[in-house]
Amino acid sequence: MTSMPDMINHQRGFTLLEVMIALTITATVLGSLFALAAGSKQLAVRTQATLLETTDARAAINFALLDNQFRRIDDVRANDRFSIQADGLLEDPLRRTTPLNDLLESYRIVDEETGEEFYGVRWVRSDLPR
């Protein structure tokens, strides 16, 4: 049997060193989780901004394809970041056999913030055959 003084000296619980190691490990894990959460939030914000920019560019392209000098439509785009400029009609094909009312016109869309240009071709309806 153990004597009474030996039972009193027997400690129960953690030492200061064990508590400090546990707190260090916990702080490291929590710090990593917070860094991941912050990175995910930044990525989500950048993705949303890119999605809005792409949507605005797509709206400008769709408007450019629908609009021409003979069929006016209202510009309902909420953003004036992209300007649409007509570059003129394309040359007629060399061996065209009949006059056409539908002609091809080149256009460009200019991003006013970055200066980027997007080029395209659209059908334009003419009043007179050409």
C-alpha positions as CSV (number, residue, x, y, z in Angstrom):
1,M,0.0,0.0,0.0
2,T,1.0,3.5,-0.6
3,S,1.4,5.9,2.2
4,M,-0.7,9.0,2.5
5,P,2.0,11.5,1.7
6,D,2.7,9.7,-1.7
7,M,-1.0,10.0,-2.6
8,I,-0.9,13.8,-1.9
9,N,2.2,14.4,-4.0
10,H,0.6,12.6,-7.0
11,Q,-0.5,15.3,-9.4
12,R,-3.5,15.3,-11.6
13,G,-3.8,17.6,-14.7
14,F,-1.5,19.1,-17.3
15,T,1.9,20.8,-16.9
16,L,2.5,24.3,-18.0
17,L,4.6,23.0,-20.9
18,E,1.8,20.7,-22.2
19,V,-0.7,23.6,-22.1
20,M,1.6,25.9,-24.0
21,I,2.3,23.3,-26.7
22,A,-1.5,22.6,-27.0
23,L,-2.2,26.4,-27.3
24,T,0.6,26.7,-29.9
25,I,-0.8,23.9,-32.1
26,T,-4.3,25.3,-31.8
27,A,-3.2,28.8,-32.7
28,T,-1.3,27.5,-35.8
29,V,-4.3,25.5,-37.0
30,L,-6.7,28.5,-36.4
31,G,-4.3,30.9,-38.1
32,S,-4.2,28.6,-41.2
33,L,-8.0,28.3,-41.3
34,F,-8.4,32.1,-41.1
35,A,-5.8,32.6,-43.9
36,L,-7.7,30.1,-46.1
37,A,-11.0,31.9,-45.4
38,A,-9.5,35.3,-46.2
39,G,-8.0,33.9,-49.5
40,S,-11.4,32.4,-50.4
41,K,-13.1,35.7,-49.8
42,Q,-10.6,37.6,-52.0
43,L,-11.0,35.0,-54.7
44,A,-14.8,35.3,-54.6
45,V,-14.6,39.1,-54.9
46,R,-12.2,38.9,-57.9
47,T,-14.4,36.3,-59.5
48,Q,-17.5,38.4,-59.0
49,A,-15.7,41.5,-60.5
50,T,-14.6,39.4,-63.5
51,L,-18.1,38.0,-64.0
52,L,-19.6,41.5,-64.0
53,E,-17.0,42.7,-66.5
54,T,-17.6,39.8,-68.8
55,T,-21.4,40.3,-68.6
56,D,-21.0,44.0,-69.5
57,A,-18.8,43.1,-72.5
58,R,-21.3,40.4,-73.6
59,A,-24.1,42.9,-73.4
60,A,-22.1,45.4,-75.5
61,I,-21.5,42.7,-78.1
62,N,-25.1,41.7,-78.2
63,F,-26.2,45.3,-78.5
64,A,-23.7,45.8,-81.4
65,L,-25.1,42.8,-83.2
66,L,-28.7,44.0,-82.9
67,D,-28.2,47.7,-83.6
68,N,-27.5,49.2,-87.0
69,Q,-28.4,52.4,-88.8
70,F,-31.6,51.1,-90.3
71,R,-33.0,49.3,-87.2
72,R,-32.6,51.5,-84.2
73,I,-33.0,50.0,-80.7
74,D,-32.8,51.6,-77.4
75,D,-29.5,51.2,-75.5
76,V,-30.5,49.7,-72.2
77,R,-27.0,48.9,-71.0
78,A,-26.4,50.2,-67.5
79,N,-22.7,50.7,-68.0
80,D,-20.9,53.1,-70.5
81,R,-17.6,51.3,-70.1
82,F,-17.8,49.8,-73.6
83,S,-18.3,52.0,-76.6
84,I,-19.4,50.6,-80.0
85,Q,-18.0,52.1,-83.2
86,A,-18.9,51.1,-86.7
87,D,-15.9,50.8,-89.0
88,G,-17.8,50.7,-92.3
89,L,-19.1,48.2,-94.8
90,L,-17.0,45.4,-96.0
91,E,-16.1,45.1,-99.6
92,D,-18.4,43.3,-101.9
93,P,-17.5,39.8,-103.0
94,L,-15.9,39.6,-106.4
95,R,-18.4,37.2,-107.9
96,R,-21.7,38.3,-106.5
97,T,-24.5,37.4,-108.9
98,T,-27.5,39.3,-107.4
99,P,-27.8,42.6,-105.5
100,L,-28.3,42.2,-101.8
101,N,-30.1,44.2,-99.1
102,D,-28.1,42.5,-96.4
103,L,-24.5,43.8,-96.2
104,L,-21.6,43.1,-93.8
105,E,-20.3,45.9,-91.6
106,S,-17.3,45.7,-89.3
107,Y,-17.5,47.2,-85.9
108,R,-15.3,47.4,-82.8
109,I,-16.0,47.7,-79.1
110,V,-13.6,49.7,-77.1
111,D,-13.1,49.2,-73.4
112,E,-12.8,52.7,-72.1
113,E,-11.0,51.6,-68.8
114,T,-8.3,49.4,-70.3
115,G,-8.2,50.5,-73.9
116,E,-8.8,47.0,-75.2
117,E,-10.6,46.6,-78.5
118,F,-12.9,43.8,-79.7
119,Y,-13.6,43.5,-83.4
120,G,-16.6,41.9,-85.1
121,V,-18.8,41.8,-88.2
122,R,-22.5,42.2,-88.3
123,W,-25.2,42.1,-90.9
124,V,-26.7,45.4,-91.8
125,R,-30.0,45.7,-93.8
126,S,-29.9,48.3,-96.5
127,D,-32.9,50.1,-97.9
128,L,-31.7,49.6,-101.5
129,P,-30.1,46.5,-103.0
130,R,-26.4,46.9,-103.6
